């Protein structure tokens, strides 16, 4: 839900330091498009169900994460390799269970 008049957007999840459940490359692309829109619209506050209120720095970080995860999904040889590479690139991220779910969906 976007409220442009007050610069706020509410979405299910953002979490600038948390793995997301990413079930497909198409879904990652959609998330990237959402983040780019939030940047263009200049939303100053992003509210979510699963994390603290965040702003544009979180959007920038999530874009970095999504782009890198998409790249790693394309170059990883299997689920275990993908998880290892994502953890190596984002060692302080929380939500390993979300990463595991993403890996299971991306590498069936």
C-alpha positions as CSV (number, residue, x, y, z in Angstrom):
1,X,0.0,0.0,0.0
2,X,1.5,3.3,-1.1
3,X,0.6,6.7,0.5
4,X,2.4,9.2,-1.7
5,X,0.9,12.2,-0.1
6,X,2.9,11.5,3.1
7,X,5.8,9.6,1.5
8,X,5.0,6.3,3.1
9,X,4.7,2.8,1.7
10,X,3.6,-0.4,3.5
11,X,4.6,-3.8,2.2
12,X,4.7,-7.2,3.6
13,X,8.5,-7.4,4.0
14,X,11.6,-5.3,3.2
15,X,14.2,-6.0,5.9
16,X,17.4,-4.4,4.8
17,X,19.5,-6.9,6.7
18,X,17.3,-9.9,6.4
19,X,17.1,-12.6,3.6
20,X,13.8,-12.6,1.7
21,X,11.8,-15.5,0.4
22,X,12.5,-15.3,-3.3
23,X,10.7,-18.2,-5.1
24,X,11.8,-17.3,-8.7
25,X,13.9,-15.1,-10.9
26,X,10.6,-13.4,-12.1
27,X,9.8,-12.6,-8.4
28,X,13.3,-11.2,-7.8
29,X,12.8,-9.0,-10.9
30,X,9.4,-7.8,-9.6
31,X,11.0,-7.0,-6.2
32,X,13.8,-5.0,-8.0
33,X,11.1,-3.1,-9.9
34,X,9.3,-2.3,-6.6
35,X,12.5,-1.0,-5.0
36,X,13.3,1.1,-8.0
37,X,9.8,2.6,-7.9
38,X,10.2,3.4,-4.2
39,X,13.4,5.2,-5.0
40,X,11.8,7.1,-7.9
41,X,8.8,8.1,-5.7
42,X,11.2,9.1,-2.9
43,X,9.3,7.3,-0.1
44,X,10.9,8.3,3.1
45,X,9.3,5.6,5.3
46,X,8.8,2.0,4.5
47,X,6.7,0.0,7.0
48,X,6.6,-3.8,7.0
49,X,5.1,-6.7,8.8
50,X,8.4,-8.3,9.7
51,X,10.9,-5.6,10.4
52,X,11.5,-2.2,11.8
53,X,10.4,1.0,9.9
54,X,13.1,1.9,7.3
55,X,13.9,4.5,4.7
56,X,15.7,5.0,1.4
57,X,19.0,3.5,2.7
58,X,17.1,0.3,3.3
59,X,15.7,0.4,-0.3
60,X,19.2,0.9,-1.6
61,X,20.6,-2.0,0.4
62,X,17.7,-4.3,-0.6
63,X,18.3,-3.5,-4.3
64,X,22.0,-4.4,-3.8
65,X,20.9,-7.6,-2.2
66,X,18.3,-8.6,-4.8
67,X,20.7,-7.9,-7.7
68,X,23.4,-9.9,-6.2
69,X,21.2,-12.8,-5.2
70,X,19.8,-12.9,-8.8
71,X,23.4,-13.0,-10.1
72,X,24.3,-15.8,-7.7
73,X,21.3,-17.8,-8.6
74,X,22.4,-17.7,-12.2
75,X,26.0,-18.8,-11.4
76,X,25.5,-21.3,-8.6
77,X,25.7,-25.0,-9.4
78,X,23.2,-26.1,-6.9
79,X,21.2,-25.2,-3.7
80,X,24.2,-25.7,-1.4
81,X,26.5,-23.6,-3.5
82,X,23.9,-20.8,-3.7
83,X,23.4,-20.7,0.0
84,X,27.2,-20.7,0.6
85,X,27.7,-17.8,-1.9
86,X,24.8,-15.7,-0.5
87,X,26.0,-16.2,3.0
88,X,29.5,-15.2,1.9
89,X,28.2,-12.0,0.3
90,X,25.8,-11.2,3.1
91,X,27.4,-12.6,6.3
92,X,25.5,-10.5,8.8
93,X,22.0,-11.0,7.3
94,X,19.4,-12.7,9.5
95,X,16.7,-15.1,8.4
96,X,18.7,-18.2,7.2
97,X,15.4,-20.0,7.1
98,X,14.2,-17.6,4.4
99,X,17.4,-18.1,2.4
100,X,16.8,-21.9,2.7
101,X,13.3,-21.5,1.3
102,X,14.6,-19.4,-1.6
103,X,17.3,-21.9,-2.4
104,X,14.7,-24.7,-2.4
105,X,12.5,-22.8,-4.7
106,X,15.2,-21.7,-7.1
107,X,17.0,-25.1,-7.2
108,X,14.4,-27.8,-7.4
